[in-house]
Amino acid sequence: MTSSLGMAQQLASLNSPSKDECHRKDSTVEIQACDSQRYQYADKQLNVIYSAAIKNLDEDRKAKLRDSPKRVD
């Protein structure tokens, strides 16, 4: 089981520019690249949290989650 401290350390090791930092860039290309970094950071954060949460589920709940529809509206 991943501890809260372990999860916090993983999240702290990830770096992301702020929205303000991104929008102070000089060109659209730089802004988009910066926003892409922010997206990748958020995706990594979600993966760390999901991985920690899934480890706490029993096998029945893991199977239900795995077999459930992957739909986001």
Backbone as a printed PyTorch tensor [residue, N CA C, xyz], in Angstrom:
tensor([[[  0.8390,  -1.1730,   0.0000],
         [  0.0000,   0.0000,   0.0000],
         [  0.8930,   1.2480,   0.0000]],

        [[  0.5820,   2.1830,  -0.8710],
         [  1.3580,   3.4140,  -0.9580],
         [  0.9280,   4.3600,   0.1540]],

        [[  1.8950,   4.8850,   0.8740],
         [  1.5800,   5.8070,   1.9550],
         [  1.2750,   7.1780,   1.3860]],

        [[  0.6180,   7.9860,   2.1920],
         [  0.3380,   9.3590,   1.7890],
         [  1.6480,  10.1120,   1.5750]],

        [[  2.6330,   9.8110,   2.4070],
         [  3.9370,  10.4590,   2.2710],
         [  4.5850,  10.0670,   0.9510]],

        [[  4.5150,   8.7950,   0.5990],
         [  5.0820,   8.3280,  -0.6670],
         [  4.4090,   8.9850,  -1.8590]],

        [[  3.0790,   9.1100,  -1.8000],
         [  2.3450,   9.7620,  -2.8750],
         [  2.7230,  11.2410,  -2.9430]],

        [[  2.8300,  11.8870,  -1.7990],
         [  3.2020,  13.3050,  -1.7640],
         [  4.5940,  13.5070,  -2.3390]],

        [[  5.5130,  12.5910,  -2.0460],
         [  6.8720,  12.6970,  -2.5840],
         [  6.8800,  12.5360,  -4.1000]],

        [[  6.0730,  11.6050,  -4.6000],
         [  5.9900,  11.4230,  -6.0430],
         [  5.4240,  12.6700,  -6.7050]],

        [[  4.3730,  13.2340,  -6.1320],
         [  3.7630,  14.4230,  -6.7120],
         [  4.7060,  15.6180,  -6.6370]],

        [[  5.4460,  15.7200,  -5.5530],
         [  6.3690,  16.8420,  -5.3890],
         [  7.5190,  16.7640,  -6.3910]],

        [[  7.8470,  15.5640,  -6.8370],
         [  8.9560,  15.4150,  -7.7760],
         [  8.5710,  15.8500,  -9.1910]],

        [[  7.2830,  16.0340,  -9.4270],
         [  6.8280,  16.4790, -10.7370],
         [  6.8110,  18.0050, -10.7730]],

        [[  7.1940,  18.5730, -11.8960],
         [  7.2220,  20.0280, -12.0240],
         [  6.2500,  20.4730, -13.1000]],

        [[  5.5740,  21.5800, -12.8430],
         [  4.6480,  22.1250, -13.8120],
         [  4.6810,  23.6380, -13.7470]],

        [[  4.7060,  24.2770, -14.9260],
         [  4.6070,  25.7340, -14.9200],
         [  3.1820,  26.1490, -14.5350]],

        [[  3.0400,  27.3400, -13.9920],
         [  1.7110,  27.8410, -13.6560],
         [  1.0150,  28.3370, -14.9180]],

        [[ -0.2890,  28.4930, -14.8320],
         [ -1.0580,  29.0260, -15.9570],
         [ -0.5370,  30.4170, -16.3290]],

        [[ -0.2480,  31.2310, -15.3110],
         [  0.2690,  32.5760, -15.5670],
         [  1.6220,  32.5300, -16.2840]],

        [[  2.4770,  31.5920, -15.8620],
         [  3.7770,  31.4630, -16.5240],
         [  3.5960,  31.1290, -18.0000]],

        [[  2.6610,  30.2530, -18.2840],
         [  2.4190,  29.8530, -19.6740],
         [  1.9220,  31.0280, -20.5070]],

        [[  1.0530,  31.8110, -19.9420],
         [  0.4320,  32.8750, -20.7300],
         [  1.2740,  34.1510, -20.7910]],

        [[  2.4320,  34.1280, -20.1620],
         [  3.3870,  35.2280, -20.3180],
         [  4.3870,  34.9350, -21.4410]],

        [[  4.2510,  33.7930, -22.0680],
         [  5.1540,  33.4340, -23.1640],
         [  4.9190,  34.3790, -24.3430]],

        [[  5.9050,  34.4610, -25.2280],
         [  5.8800,  35.4280, -26.3230],
         [  5.1160,  34.9830, -27.5630]],

        [[  4.9920,  33.6900, -27.7570],
         [  4.3330,  33.2340, -28.9850],
         [  3.2940,  32.1620, -28.6720]],

        [[  2.4050,  31.9770, -29.6240],
         [  1.3690,  30.9460, -29.4890],
         [  2.0060,  29.5690, -29.3460]],

        [[  3.0530,  29.3160, -30.0900],
         [  3.7470,  28.0200, -30.0310],
         [  4.2880,  27.7800, -28.6200]],

        [[  4.8940,  28.7930, -28.0270],
         [  5.4320,  28.6630, -26.6690],
         [  4.3040,  28.4680, -25.6490]],

        [[  3.2140,  29.1810, -25.8200],
         [  2.0660,  29.0440, -24.9140],
         [  1.5120,  27.6290, -25.0010]],

        [[  1.3440,  27.1210, -26.2280],
         [  0.8040,  25.7700, -26.4090],
         [  1.7460,  24.7100, -25.8370]],

        [[  3.0360,  24.8930, -26.0160],
         [  4.0040,  23.9410, -25.4620],
         [  3.9450,  23.9540, -23.9400]],

        [[  3.8320,  25.1310, -23.3640],
         [  3.7490,  25.2600, -21.9110],
         [  2.4540,  24.6250, -21.3910]],

        [[  1.3380,  24.9080, -22.0750],
         [  0.0630,  24.3010, -21.6780],
         [  0.1100,  22.7800, -21.7960]],

        [[  0.8380,  22.2830, -22.7900],
         [  1.0150,  20.8390, -22.9440],
         [  1.7690,  20.2620, -21.7470]],

        [[  2.7840,  20.9860, -21.2710],
         [  3.5130,  20.5530, -20.0630],
         [  2.5710,  20.4940, -18.8670]],

        [[  1.7070,  21.4830, -18.7390],
         [  0.7540,  21.5140, -17.6210],
         [ -0.1950,  20.3090, -17.7020]],

        [[ -0.6620,  19.9850, -18.9200],
         [ -1.5380,  18.8380, -19.1230],
         [ -0.8180,  17.5450, -18.7310]],

        [[  0.4180,  17.3810, -19.1990],
         [  1.1830,  16.1760, -18.8780],
         [  1.4030,  16.0440, -17.3710]],

        [[  1.6510,  17.1540, -16.7130],
         [  1.8170,  17.1660, -15.2560],
         [  0.5340,  16.6900, -14.5770]],

        [[ -0.5990,  17.2470, -14.9970],
         [ -1.8790,  16.8640, -14.3990],
         [ -2.1600,  15.3810, -14.6400]],

        [[ -1.8410,  14.8970, -15.8300],
         [ -2.0470,  13.4880, -16.1490],
         [ -1.1900,  12.6000, -15.2480]],

        [[  0.0570,  12.9920, -15.0130],
         [  0.9350,  12.2230, -14.1230],
         [  0.3970,  12.2260, -12.6900]],

        [[ -0.1020,  13.3830, -12.2520],
         [ -0.6810,  13.4650, -10.9050],
         [ -1.8550,  12.4860, -10.7730]],

        [[ -2.7310,  12.4920, -11.7650],
         [ -3.8790,  11.5840, -11.7260],
         [ -3.4250,  10.1250, -11.7250]],

        [[ -2.4090,   9.8070, -12.4980],
         [ -1.9140,   8.4310, -12.5310],
         [ -1.3420,   7.9990, -11.1900]],

        [[ -0.6200,   8.8850, -10.5130],
         [ -0.0700,   8.5740,  -9.1890],
         [ -1.2110,   8.3180,  -8.1980]],

        [[ -2.1950,   9.1910,  -8.1970],
         [ -3.3220,   9.0640,  -7.2690],
         [ -4.1340,   7.8100,  -7.5730]],

        [[ -4.4130,   7.5580,  -8.8610],
         [ -5.1830,   6.3720,  -9.2540],
         [ -4.4430,   5.1040,  -8.8470]],

        [[ -3.1330,   5.0630,  -9.1140],
         [ -2.3500,   3.8680,  -8.7640],
         [ -2.3990,   3.5960,  -7.2640]],

        [[ -2.3000,   4.6500,  -6.4700],
         [ -2.3690,   4.4800,  -5.0160],
         [ -3.7530,   4.0110,  -4.5910]],

        [[ -4.7810,   4.5620,  -5.2030],
         [ -6.1510,   4.1880,  -4.8330],
         [ -6.4610,   2.7560,  -5.2340]],

        [[ -6.0390,   2.3470,  -6.4080],
         [ -6.3580,   1.0020,  -6.9000],
         [ -5.6860,  -0.0660,  -6.0360]],

        [[ -4.5220,   0.2550,  -5.4730],
         [ -3.8330,  -0.7070,  -4.6100],
         [ -4.6310,  -1.0100,  -3.3460]],

        [[ -5.5190,  -0.1060,  -2.9570],
         [ -6.3060,  -0.2940,  -1.7400],
         [ -7.6040,  -1.0580,  -1.9670]],

        [[ -7.9060,  -1.4110,  -3.2150],
         [ -9.1380,  -2.1270,  -3.5180],
         [ -8.9250,  -3.6370,  -3.4110]],

        [[ -9.9750,  -4.3370,  -2.9930],
         [ -9.8930,  -5.7890,  -3.0140],
         [-10.0780,  -6.2650,  -4.4600]],

        [[ -9.8090,  -7.5380,  -4.7100],
         [ -9.8260,  -8.0670,  -6.0830],
         [-11.1930,  -7.9270,  -6.7470]],

        [[-12.2840,  -8.0930,  -5.9920],
         [-13.6270,  -7.9570,  -6.5500],
         [-13.8700,  -6.5410,  -7.0600]],

        [[-13.4990,  -5.5730,  -6.2780],
         [-13.6840,  -4.1750,  -6.6980],
         [-12.7680,  -3.8130,  -7.8670]],

        [[-11.5480,  -4.3540,  -7.8710],
         [-10.6520,  -4.1150,  -9.0030],
         [-11.2700,  -4.6590, -10.2850]],

        [[-11.8620,  -5.8580, -10.2110],
         [-12.4870,  -6.4620, -11.3830],
         [-13.6740,  -5.6240, -11.8530]],

        [[-14.4840,  -5.1320, -10.9160],
         [-15.6280,  -4.2890, -11.2920],
         [-15.1560,  -3.0140, -11.9750]],

        [[-14.1170,  -2.4070, -11.4580],
         [-13.5840,  -1.1880, -12.0570],
         [-13.0250,  -1.4790, -13.4460]],

        [[-12.2930,  -2.5670, -13.5690],
         [-11.6790,  -2.9400, -14.8410],
         [-12.7440,  -3.2500, -15.8950]],

        [[-13.8420,  -3.8710, -15.4780],
         [-14.8850,  -4.3020, -16.4150],
         [-15.9460,  -3.2240, -16.6680]],

        [[-15.9030,  -2.1390, -15.9280],
         [-16.8990,  -1.0850, -16.1130],
         [-16.6270,  -0.3130, -17.4110]],

        [[-17.6680,   0.2620, -17.9750],
         [-17.4710,   1.0500, -19.2080],
         [-16.5360,   2.2300, -18.9540]],

        [[-15.6980,   2.5170, -19.9120],
         [-14.7640,   3.6490, -19.8120],
         [-15.3810,   4.8380, -20.5280]],

        [[-16.3480,   5.4680, -19.8920],
         [-17.0910,   6.5470, -20.5310],
         [-17.0130,   7.8090, -19.6890]],

        [[-16.6640,   8.8790, -20.3460],
         [-16.6260,  10.1750, -19.6770],
         [-17.4940,  11.1310, -20.4830]],

        [[-18.4910,  11.7050, -19.8400],
         [-19.3570,  12.6610, -20.5400],
         [-19.0140,  14.0670, -20.1600]]])
